[in-house]
Amino acid sequence: MSESIDTKQVDELMIQTEYEALVDDYAHSNHRQRFDRINKAFHFANQAHKGVKRRSGEPYIMHPLAVARIVSKEIGLGSTSICSALLHDVVEDTDYTIEDIQNLFGDKIAQIVDGLTKISGGVFSEAASAQAENMRKLLLTMSNDIRVILIKMADRLHNMRTLDSLLPAKQQKIAGETMFLYAPLAHRLGLFAIKSELEDLSFKYEHPEEYKQIVQRLKATAPNRELVYEHFACPLRKKLDQMEVRYEMKERVKSIYSVWNKMQTKRVEFDDVYDIFAVRIVFESQEGVDEKKRCWDIYSAITDLYKPRPDRLRDWVSHPKANGYQALHLTVMGPDGQWIEVQIRSSKMDEIAEKGFAAHWKYKEYSHEEDQTELDKWLATIQELLENPDSNAMDFLDTIKLNLFANEIFVFTPKGELKTLPQNATALDFAYALHTDVGDHCIGAKVNHKLVPLSHKLSSGDQIEILTSRSYQPQEEWISYVTTARAKTKIETFLRRKKKEQTKQGEKQLHELLTKFGISPENFVLDKLSAYHGFSKKDDFYYAISKGEVSWPENPQKILKRKSNNVFLKYVKQAFNVGKSDAEKKEEINSEALTLEKIDRKKTYILREEAFQKNYTVADCCKPIPGDDVLGFLNDDQRLMIHKRSCPIALKLKSNFGERIISCEWGKNKVFSFPSAIEIRGIDTLGILNQITKTIFEDFSVNIRKIHIDSNAGYFSGKIDISVHDVDDINQLCTNLSKIKGVKNANRVDN
């Protein structure tokens, strides 16, 4: 009895301590001090969740308290958002209703809690269509009150910070959807600190070994970085002090995920990532001193001391990013012979950079700015996408994702009006950015007075004139010409509408033909004709008819009487057991069940050699091999498809079908060989190819499937496709190849 009393007292003390920390955070903010409503919300939520524990064993109220602290301290929101965060799970998890919240706390808090309740359980639920619907709700509520998504972001961040208590498959599902959607959304909303932490935490659970290695390397190289920073900063401090600038200078180390991502995309080792750290200078705004001018004054002071790299200058002071980010970035050669990136920003710019839209909103309220920001425009675009009735569930998620991580370029209309577009945007994207009607009838464009095709990629500073014709309409290939969500959605909507019309026309043509030959257009007749011509869906068949892609025999009766040799039809019959008796089907299912191993979704599945091809196969998209960090996707036939955890397809599967993700680990493998590839570069010397092939054959007895080497001006590069047993084989092979004189590097690549 005393032990239970002690536990209760410990819990109460823990809750009270966390609540006092929340009140202290709020007391140190610039918001109106409305402690009474926060206190009321806390006591109400604490009572509502009383006796309920989290999976980690702590009282449930600790989660809403932690979310409220993130909302207050890390995002910088006020009492309305703090109260909403404290109450965000009350309606979902207890008997209280939105009406109760409304009566006790007013309309605004009730509206936010309602928005959070509608999207509870994460953006994604079990079914893809439900996930897309939840995403719609989230974005729709976001466009009404941005605080819903900001609180949801805080909720996700705390869940990621406490992911240890969950099963591995659940960890991978949550980490996957976080990386797929929440991190890009945080980026778009300007929540840089939260975006970086979400990426790091996702990476920690996706690739634990690589995460540990990079943490250790960053720790080991910290003293050297500190030395480089001090050599750089010391002369600059003197110069800035002479200018009487009030500033703070600090070293900013690249996030763990960013380091790993750069190593993967650039195919370099840790030591070759030159921008591991940057220098940030944050100056205090002074009355009567223009902030933009101050940025350029500091730029001049830096370039007086150190030689700049012109191609690395980024002016986001004059043209802020779409998420409100403002700063001046330059890269200079430091005194130790290393390139160093420097970021210059005011304290206001710094707060907007770290806390994103919440801070931007605050400054907008204080200064009564009326101008529509790029982020406001983005939210308006989201609203437009939400209102598109034809949007397919998964296409909708992809479309939303399309522009979340986009870097911006700045282009001009013929009249000089500035437009912001994502990097890699084309002339056709620009046409749709002007107006749907302009995009739909676009036939070409003039960029800087020169005629260009619709697929022409735009650059910052381009001036674009769109050429149109009323007789012109969107074509299927246009989808590959665009990068913006708006353009893609508009083209797909038009094509879907057009295809629907043509499909109906094709169906009408087929019915007329069958009637002519006295054949009744019944379903089995239409199915047989579709299958005969190689179509799995009747609508595709009708569409092909309308386009004149189907050749008709003189008498369709012959087709209906003939036994079909169509390969696709045979496949369909095999797949669905068509044409077999119930007894045969039952026997086949029982036989299959005997050979298939039952997979426990809650446990980590060990990928043993004897189960390969029987219980699991490897995915063609990423071709994992034993030793890779992998996960399993449970197919309808109860077999696992094994993907690398870093595979883009796996990322989508984790996000969209989380309940089918199985945690997997490789068992020992020395029998089966798996395809892999090595990229190799070096100095072209006599006999080097012979040494490379000798190392592969004699030292490792590895089978070379294909080899392709190009040599140019004394330098060679190429790719070798091989078969190996596991990651250790290929890592050791790369190490041995790198030791050959003349070989500069040998790395594993996706084959």
N, C-alpha and C positions, 0 to 999 in steps of 0.2 A: 504493500500500500504506500509506504514511504517513498519507494523508488518511483512509483507513478506520480506522486506529488512532486518529487524532485524534477522529473521530466517535464511536468506541466510548468513548474517555476522556471526551468531553463528555457522552455519555449517562449513563455511570456516575456522573459528578460531579453531574449533574442529579438522578438517582435518589437518591443519597446525601443531597443537600441537602434534598430533599423529605421523605425519611424522618426526618432529624434534626429538621425542623420539626414533623413529626407527634409525635415523642417529646417535644419541648419543649411542644407543646400539652397532651399527656397529663400531663406532669410538673406543669403548672400547674393541673390539675383537682383536685377533691376526692376522686377515686376512689382505691381501693387501688392502690399502685404495682406493677403486675405487668408490668414491662418484658420479662421473659424470654419470655412467651408471645407478646407483640406482635412481638418480634425474630424469634422462630421462625416466626410466620405471614408476616412480611415476606420473610424469606429463602426460604421455601417458595414463596410467590407469585411472587417475583422470578425464581426458577429456572424455575418452570412457564411463565411468560410470556416467557422469554428469547428475544430475537431478533425478537419480534413488535412491529409498529409500529401506532400509531393512524392514522386517516386524515389527521390533522394532521402526521404525521411524527415525533412524539415516541414514546419507548418506551411500550408498552402498560401497563406497571406503574405509570406516572404516573397513570392513571385510578383504579385501586384505592387508590393512596396519597391522591389528592385526595378520594375518597369517604370514606376513613377519617378524614381531617382535618376534613371537614364533620361527620361523625358525632361526633368528639371535641369539637371547638371550638364548632361552631355549634348542635349539638343537645345536647351535654353527656353523651353516653353513655360507658360504661366499656370495659374491656379486651375483654370478650366480643364486644361490638358492633364494636370496632375490628378485632379479628382476623377477624370475619365479613365486614367490609367489605373487608379486604385479600384475602380468599379468595373473594369473591362471584362472580368469573367463572372460577375455576379449573376447576370441574366442567363448566361450559358450554363452555369454549373449549380445554380440554386433555384428555389421556387419563386424568387422575386421576378417581377416583370418590368418591361420598359416603362409602363405606366407608373409603377412604384418609384422608379428612378426619376421620372418626370415630376411627380408630385413632391418629391423630397429635394431634388437638386436643380429643377428647372429644365426648360426646353433644350438649351444648347448642349448641356452635358448628356441629356437623354438621347439627343440626336447622334452624338459622337459614339456613345456606348452602343446604340443600336447599329451603327455602321460597323463597329468592331465585332459585335455579336454575329452579324450576317456573314462576316468573312472569317469566323472562328475556325479553328482546326487548321490554320495555315491557308495560304492562297489555294493550295491544292488539296483536294479530297481524294476519294478512291477512284472515281471514274473520270476519264478525260473531259467529257462534256461538262461534268460538275465542276471540274477544276477551272475550265474556261469561264463557266458561269460565275464562280467565286471571284475570278479575276475581274470580270465585268463589274461585279458588285463593289469590289475594292476600289477600282479606278473611278467608278461612277460616284461613289461616296467621296473619294479623294477630290474629284472635281468640284464637289459641293463644299467640302471642308477639308483642307489639306492636313489638318491635325489627325484625322483618322489614320492615314498612312504613316504619319510620323510616329504615332503611338504604336501602330502595328510593327514598325521597324524596331522600336525599343523592345517590344514583346519578343520579336524574333532574336534580337541580340542577346537578351537574357536567356532564352532557350538554348542558344548556341553556347553560351558560357557555362551552361549546366548540362551539357549533352552526355557527360560521362556516365550518368546513371541509366542510360538507355541501352537496349540490345544493339549489337553491331549493325544489323540490317536497318534498324530504325535510325541509327546515327547516320548511315550512308544516305538514306532517303532524305532526311532533314538537311544534311550537308549539301546534297545534290540540288534540292530545290532552292536552297539559300544561294548557292553559286549561280544557278540558272536564272533566278529572278530577283531575289532581294538585294544582292550586291549591286547588280546593274541599276536597280531602282534607286538605291541609296546614292549611287554615283550621279544619276540624273537629277536627284533632288539636292545635290551638292553636299551630302553628308559624308565628307571625305573620310573622317576618322572612323565612322561606323562602317563605311564601305570596306576600308582596309582591314578592320577587325573581323568582319563577316567573312572576307576572303581568307584571312589567316586561319580562322577557326574551322572553316570548311576544309581547307587544305590539310589541317592537322588531322582530321578524321578520315580524309580521303587517302592521304599519303603520309602516314605517321613516320616512316623511316626517313624519307626525304626532308620532312619538317624538322626532325631532330638534327639531321646533318647540317641543314642551313642555319639553325639556331646556334649550333656549336661553332660553325665557321664564322658567323657574325660576332660571336663572343670572342673567339680567338683573334680576329682581326681588329677588334675594337681599339686596342692601344695604338696601333699604327694609324688608324683613321683619326684618332684624337690628335696625334702628332701632326698629320697633314692639315687638319682643320686649324690648329693653333698657328702653324706657319703661315697659312692663308689669312686668317682672321686678324692677327696682331697688327700688321701694317694698315689694314683697312679700318680697324677701330680708331686708330690715330687720325686718319683722314676724315672719318665721319664725325668724330668728336670736334675737329676743327670747324666743321660745317654747322656745329651746334644743332645736330639732329638728335631728337630723343628717340632711341631705337632699342630693339633687342635683337641680338644675333645668336642663332643657334644652329646646331648640326641636326639635320633630319635624315635618319637612316631609312633606306627603302624597306618596305614591308617584306615579310618572309615569302608570301605568295608572289609578290612582284619580282623578287629575285629569282625564284624558281621559274616563273612564267617567262622571264627574259632568257634564262638558260635554255628553256625548251624552244622558244620561238627563234632565237638567234643561233641555237645549237652551239653554245659556248659553255665553258666550265665556270665555276664560281669566281675564280681569279680573273676571268676575262670580262666580268660585268663591271664596266668602268664607273657607272653612276650609282654605286651602292649607297653613297650618301650625297646629300645636297646641303647647301648653306641657305638658311632662310633669314631674311632681314625684315623685321616688322617695325615700322616707325609709327610714332604717335601723330595723329592728325593735329595740325595747329591752325587756329583761326587766321584767315587771310592768306594761307598757303595752299595752293592748289595741289591735291593729292597726286594727280597724274604727273604734274611738273616735278614734284618731290621724287617720284619713282625714277624719272629720267635723270634728275640730279645725282641720285645715288648710283644709277647706271654709269654715269660719267666718271664718278669717283672710282668705281671698280675698274673700268676700262683704262683709266689713267695708270693703274698699277699693274693690271694683268691683260694679256692679249686675248680678245674675244674670238669666238668661233661664229662667224656671221650666219651660217646656216642653222644655228641652234637658237636664234633669237625668237622669242614668242611674246607678242604684245597682246596680252589679254586685259590690258588696262583700257586701251581705246575701244576694243571690241570684246566685251565679256563673253564667257562661254554661256551656253543655253541654260546651265544650272546656276547662273549668277556669279560664277567664279571670276575674280579679277586679280591679276598679278602680272608682273613683268619678269620673264624668265630669260636668263642668258647663261652661256657656258663659256668659261675662261680657262686658260692654261695656268694652273697654280704654280707656286714656287718650287714644288717637288716634282714637276714634270707630269702632273696628272690633270686631266680635264675635270673641272668642278662646275656643277650647275649651281647657279645662285637664283633664288626666288625673292623678289622685292614686292612688298605689299604693305598697305596701311593697316592699322589695328582693326578698322571696320572691315576691310577686305579680308583680313585674317579670320575674323569671326564668321563671316559669310562662307569662307572656304571650309572652315571646320564644322560649322553647325548648319550650313546650307540654307535651305529655303526658310527655315524658322527664323534665322538671323536676318535674312533679306526682308522678310515680312515685317519684322520688328522695325528695321530702319525705314521701311516704306511707310509704316504707320506713323512713325515719329516725324518724318519729313514731308508726309502727305504727297508723295510722288504719284503722279497720275499716269505716267508712261507705262504701257504694257511691256513687261519684260519678256525675254525669250522663253523663260519657263512658263509664264502665263500663256504664251502662244502654244507651247508644247501641250499644256493641259487642255487647251481648246481643241487641239488636234486629237487628243485622246478621246475627248467628248464626242467628236465627229465619228471616230472609229466605233465607239460604243453604240452609236445610233444606227450603224450599218446593219440592217436586218439579215443580210445574206451571209454574214461571216460564219465560216465553218469553225467548230470548236478549237481544234488544234492549230489551224491557220491563224486564228485570232491571237493565240498565245505567241506564236512565232512573229506575227506582225508587231505586236506590242514590244517584244524583245528586240526587234530589228533596230530601233532607234535609241534604245536605252544607253548604249555605250558609245554613241557616235561622237567623234570629234568634229568640230565645226569648221566650215570655210565661209568666207564672206564675199558675196557677189552682188552685182548691180543690175538693175533694170535699165533699159535705154534712157529713161528719164533721170537716172542716178539714184533711185531708191535702193537702199541697202537691204539685202535678204540674207538670212543665215540658213545654211544647209549642212547636212552631215558630210564628213570627208568621203570622197569617192562618189558624191552625187553627180548625176549626169544632166545633160540638157533636158531630157524628158522629165527628170525629177523637178527641175526648175519650172517647167511648163505646168506641172500639176500643183506646184507650190503657189503659182499665180492664181489658177482657178481650174476646177475640174473640166470645164468646157474647153479651156485652152489646151489642157493635156489631151483630152479625147480627140481633138481635131488637129493635133500637132503633126507637121510633116517634116520639120527640120528646124535648125536654129542657126543664128549667126553669133559666134563668140568673138568678141573684139573685132567685129565687122567681117569675119571670115566664116563661110558656110561650113557647118559641121554636121555629122549624123546625130540622130537622137541619142545614141549610146556614148557620145563624147563626154569624157570625165572633166568636170569643172575644177578650176583652181581659184584660190582666194584672189580677189581683185578683178576677176573676169566680168565683162559687161555682156549681157545676153539678150538677144532679141529672138522671140519665138515666131516661127512661120506656121500659119494654120491654113486648113482647107476644110470646108463644111462637108465635103464628100469623103473625107478620110476618117477612119475609125481605129480604135485599139486593136492590135494584132497579138497573137499568143506569144511571139518572141519578145514583145515589149517587157514582159515580166523579168527577163534577164538583163534588160537595159537599166532597171531602176534599183535604188538602194533605200529610198525612204518608205516608211510605213504607209504614209498617205497615198503616194503614187501606186504602190503595190496593191493596196486595198481598192483604189478606184478602178484600176485596170482589171483586177480579178472580178469585181462586181459587174463590170460591163461584159466581160467574157462569159461569166456564168449566165447572165441574162440572155446573151446572144446564143450560147450553147443550148439553153433551155428551149428557145424558139426553134433552133435548127433540129433539136431532138424530136420535138413535136411534129415538125415538117417531115422528118425521116420516117416516123411512125405512120403518119398519114400515107406516105408513098408506099410503104410496105403493105399496109392494109389494102390499098387500092390494087396492088399487084396480086395479092393473094385472092382477093375477090374476083379478079379477072380470070383466075384459073379455077375458081369454084372451091377455094380452100378457106375454111373458117379460121379466123385469126385467134385461135385459142392459145392459152399459155404454153402448153407442151409443144405446140407447133413453133411458136416464137422462140422458145428455149432451144429447140433443136436447130433452128436456122441460125440463131446467134452462135451456138457452140460450133456448128459446121464452119462458120466463117471466122472462128478463132476469138470470139468475144465472150467474156465471162458475165458481162452485164448487158441487159437488153438496151439500156439507154445509150451505151457506147456503140452498140450495133446500129441503132436508129441514127445516131449522130454521123457515123461513117457513111450510111446510106445518103443522108442529106448532102454530104460533101462529095458524093460520087465516087467513093472509095471502094464500093462493093460491086463486084461483077456478077450479074444474074445469069443462070443457065436459062435455056429456052423454056424448060418446064420445071418449076420448083418441086413438083410431085416426086421427081426422081430422088431429090435430096431426102425428102421425108421417108421414102421407102428404103433408102440405102442404109446399111449399117455404117455407123460413123467410124472412120479411122482417125478422127481429129485427136491430136496429141493432148490438147488442152482438155477436151472432154474426158479423155481417159484419166487425166490427172484429177479432174474434179470428182469423177466417180470413185477413184481410189481414196481420195481425201475424205469423202463423205459416205463411203461404203454404199454408194448407189448401186442398185441391181443385185445386192446380196440378201439372202434370207436372214430373218431375225436370229436364227440359230448360228449361222455363219458369223454374223456380226458379233454375237455374244462370245463365241469361241475365240474370235480374233482379239476382242477387248481383254478377255481373261488371260490369254496367252501373253499379250502386251504387258499386262499388270504384273505377271510373274517375272518378266525380265527387267522391268523398271523398278528402281530403288525409290522408296518413299522419302521425300525430302522434308525434313523438319525446318519450317520457316524461321523458328526462333533460335536455331543453332547455326554455327559456322559450318558450312559444308566443305569437307576435304575432297579436293579434286584428285582422286586416285587414278592410276594408269588404267586399271582394269575397267573403270567406268567410262573411259573416254569413248565417244561416239555412241555409247549406249545410254548413259544418263546425262551427259553434257557434251556440247560441241563448242568450238571457239568461233567468235564472230569474225566475219570477213572484213568488217569496217576497220577494225584496229588490230586484228591478228595477235592476241596476247600469247605469251609463252610462259612456261613455268618460271616462277620468280617474280613476274610482274604483279603489281597491286591490281587485284581484279574483283569483280562482283558477278553474281549470276542473276539472269532474268529468267523467271519461270514461265515457259511457254504454255499454251493451252494443252499440249501433249504431255505436260509434267516433266519435260526435259529442260535442262538449264542451258541458256546461251551465255557463254562467258565473254565479258567485255573488260578491257582495261578501265580502271576507275576514272582515268583522265579522258576517256573517249567521249567526243561530243554526243554520239548517239546514246551512250550510257547516261550522260548528264540529263538528256531529255527523258529517258526511261525512269530515272530516279525521281525526276520532278513530276512526271505524269502518271506513272504506274508504281508508286512507292511500295504498295502492298505486295508486289511480285518480286521485289528485290531481295536476293538471298546473299548473306555474307559468305564469302568463299575464300579458301586458302589452298595453295597447291600442296599436294603430297609429293613424295620423291618420284622423280621421273628419269629413267635412264633407257627406256625402250623406244617410246615414240619420239619422232622428230617433228619440229614445228618450223614453219617458214619464218625467216627474219631477213634483215638486210643491213648492210654496213655502208656508210658513206665514207669515202677515203680521199684524202687530198695530199699533195706533196710536190717535191721537185722531181722532174722527169729525168732520171739517170738511166744509163744502160743496164738492162737486166732487172730493173726494179719490179716489173710485173711478174717475172719468174720467181723473185723472192716472196712476193705477196702470195701467189698461188701455192708455193712450196710450204709457207707457214700455215696456210689454211688446211692443206692436204695432210702434210707429214706430222705437224705438231698436234693437230686436233682431229684429224680424220673426219673433217666436216665436208658434207656434200655441197658443192657449188651448183646452184640451179641456173644462174645467169650472171654474166659479168659484162659491165659496160664502162669503159674508161675512155675519156677524152683528154688529148694532150694539146697544149697551145703555148707557144713561146716559152718552152722550158718548164711549164707547170702542168700537172695533171690533176684531174678530179674524176670521180666515178662512183658507181654503186655496184655492190656485189650482193646478189640474192643467194642466201644460203639456207640450209636446214640445220637446226640445233636442238639440243635436248632442253636447255633452260637458259635463264638469264646469266648464270655464272659462266656458261660456255661462251656466250657472245661477249661478255665483259672482259674475260681473260683473252679472248681472241683479239679484241680491240686494243688491249694493253700490249700484246705481243706484236701486232701490226705497227703500233706507234713506235716501237723500238727499232724498226727497220730504218736504216739510214736513208734519209730523203723523204720519209713519210712524215708529214707535219701533224695530221690528226686522222683518227679513225673512230667514228662514232656510229652507234646503232641508230637507224632511222626507221620510220614506219614504212613497210614494204607494200 
